[in-house]
Amino acid sequence: MLTYAADARASSQPPKDYVLGYTDAEQERLIRQAAILAPITERLFREAGIGPGQRVLDLGSGMGDVAMLVARLVGPSGEVVGVERDANSIARAKARALAAGLHNVSFLNSDVKDIVSDQPFDAAVGRFILMFLPDPVSVLQSAARLVRPGGVVAFQEPSWAPMLALGAGLPLWSRTRHLIHETLLRSGANREMGLALYRVFQEAGLPAPRMHLEMALGSDAEFIRLTSDLLCSLRPLAEQHKVSLNELGDLDTLPDRICTEVTAANAVVSLIGVVGAWSRKPTENAR
Ligand SMILES: C[S@@+](CC[C@H](N)C(=O)[O-])C[C@H]1O[C@@H](n2cnc3c(N)ncnc32)[C@H](O)[C@@H]1O
């Protein structure tokens, strides 16, 4: 039986230091973003060897999309434990997993730095979590300790630089993305955590990871709305860090105005670059 030490410290109050917050709108945005990113995430996990029968730990589960994706990969003989600090997010993730008929996934209300398990995992994974942590190396190190020797550690984190460069020809789109970037920068979130994974894996005692960068491209209204919705989630933080959004005009009409710009240019735009990195925990013999 698995036991986890951190549940006792869990609180029903939403954590205050998470930059994107926990509004309904932000939770919906995460779910819609997850649908676009799912094939990219699945490719990484399959390449890393995550498959039937494995027990997998998912860090920073949010609405549960990564945990559910992995639950399908490991099948009914496998098991996924998603770790998430926000109790309301866990409640939604649990309900979604149940509605999807996935009985091999559970969620633990804990900070990712406090997970304790009495049984090893075959893999530890996460998407868009290390970028928000003050000490990603120590979290990766403690997650890797929960993985068996020879097991997999696989994470996806963002790289903003390529997206900012590619959007330069579309002024409104570009300004929107730059202001989101500036807000994240001032809040302390690591916008280039993806590339940092190379160093962070090694500093956590893991072999240098295999890595790749993928970017979802699109031009439809739903695709573009993900960016303006991200800006809305970050609005309180922009005010707090004195990033003025005035130049963007009325935020309610922003998605339509960006769509008009993108359509007029007959252009395709990108979401953030997603850097995938994975390596295997060294076996005892290899040390
Ligand atoms: C951007 S969301 C990503 C959710 C999910 N991995 C996905 O890709 O759809 C980040 C999640 O990590 C959670 N989180 C942030 N810091 C955390 C911590 N220290 N411990 C546990 N969860 C944390 C947040 O509450 C949020 O739900």
Ligand as a Chemical Component Dictionary entry (heavy atoms), coordinates in Angstrom:
data_LIG
# 
_chem_comp.id                   LIG 
_chem_comp.type                 NON-POLYMER 
_chem_comp.pdbx_formal_charge   0 
_chem_comp.three_letter_code    LIG 
# 
loop_
_chem_comp_atom.comp_id 
_chem_comp_atom.atom_id 
_chem_comp_atom.alt_atom_id 
_chem_comp_atom.type_symbol 
_chem_comp_atom.charge 
_chem_comp_atom.model_Cartn_x 
_chem_comp_atom.model_Cartn_y 
_chem_comp_atom.model_Cartn_z 
_chem_comp_atom.pdbx_ordinal 
LIG C1  C1  C 0  0.332  25.704 -15.173 1  
LIG S1  S1  S 1  -0.489 24.546 -14.146 2  
LIG C2  C2  C 0  -0.125 23.057 -15.038 3  
LIG C3  C3  C 0  -1.127 21.968 -14.805 4  
LIG C4  C4  C 0  -0.878 20.693 -15.594 5  
LIG N1  N1  N 0  0.417  20.118 -15.291 6  
LIG C5  C5  C 0  -1.027 20.934 -17.056 7  
LIG O1  O1  O 0  -0.004 20.994 -17.760 8  
LIG O2  O2  O -1 -2.167 21.070 -17.530 9  
LIG C6  C6  C 0  0.573  24.411 -12.742 10 
LIG C7  C7  C 0  -0.067 23.685 -11.551 11 
LIG O3  O3  O 0  0.956  23.441 -10.580 12 
LIG C8  C8  C 0  0.424  23.683 -9.296  13 
LIG N2  N2  N 0  1.522  24.037 -8.389  14 
LIG C9  C9  C 0  2.287  25.148 -8.433  15 
LIG N3  N3  N 0  3.208  25.109 -7.458  16 
LIG C10 C10 C 0  3.002  23.949 -6.771  17 
LIG C11 C11 C 0  3.637  23.322 -5.654  18 
LIG N4  N4  N 0  4.658  23.916 -5.051  19 
LIG N5  N5  N 0  3.176  22.137 -5.226  20 
LIG C12 C12 C 0  2.116  21.532 -5.851  21 
LIG N6  N6  N 0  1.491  22.067 -6.919  22 
LIG C13 C13 C 0  1.922  23.254 -7.376  23 
LIG C14 C14 C 0  -0.550 24.830 -9.482  24 
LIG O4  O4  O 0  -1.493 24.844 -8.406  25 
LIG C15 C15 C 0  -1.152 24.501 -10.846 26 
LIG O5  O5  O 0  -2.301 23.733 -10.696 27 
# 
loop_
_chem_comp_bond.comp_id 
_chem_comp_bond.atom_id_1 
_chem_comp_bond.atom_id_2 
_chem_comp_bond.value_order 
_chem_comp_bond.pdbx_ordinal 
LIG C1  S1  SING 1  
LIG S1  C2  SING 2  
LIG S1  C6  SING 3  
LIG C2  C3  SING 4  
LIG C3  C4  SING 5  
LIG C4  N1  SING 6  
LIG C4  C5  SING 7  
LIG C5  O1  DOUB 8  
LIG C5  O2  SING 9  
LIG C6  C7  SING 10 
LIG C7  O3  SING 11 
LIG C7  C15 SING 12 
LIG O3  C8  SING 13 
LIG C8  N2  SING 14 
LIG C8  C14 SING 15 
LIG N2  C9  SING 16 
LIG N2  C13 SING 17 
LIG C9  N3  DOUB 18 
LIG N3  C10 SING 19 
LIG C10 C11 SING 20 
LIG C10 C13 DOUB 21 
LIG C11 N4  SING 22 
LIG C11 N5  DOUB 23 
LIG N5  C12 SING 24 
LIG C12 N6  DOUB 25 
LIG N6  C13 SING 26 
LIG C14 O4  SING 27 
LIG C14 C15 SING 28 
LIG C15 O5  SING 29 
# 
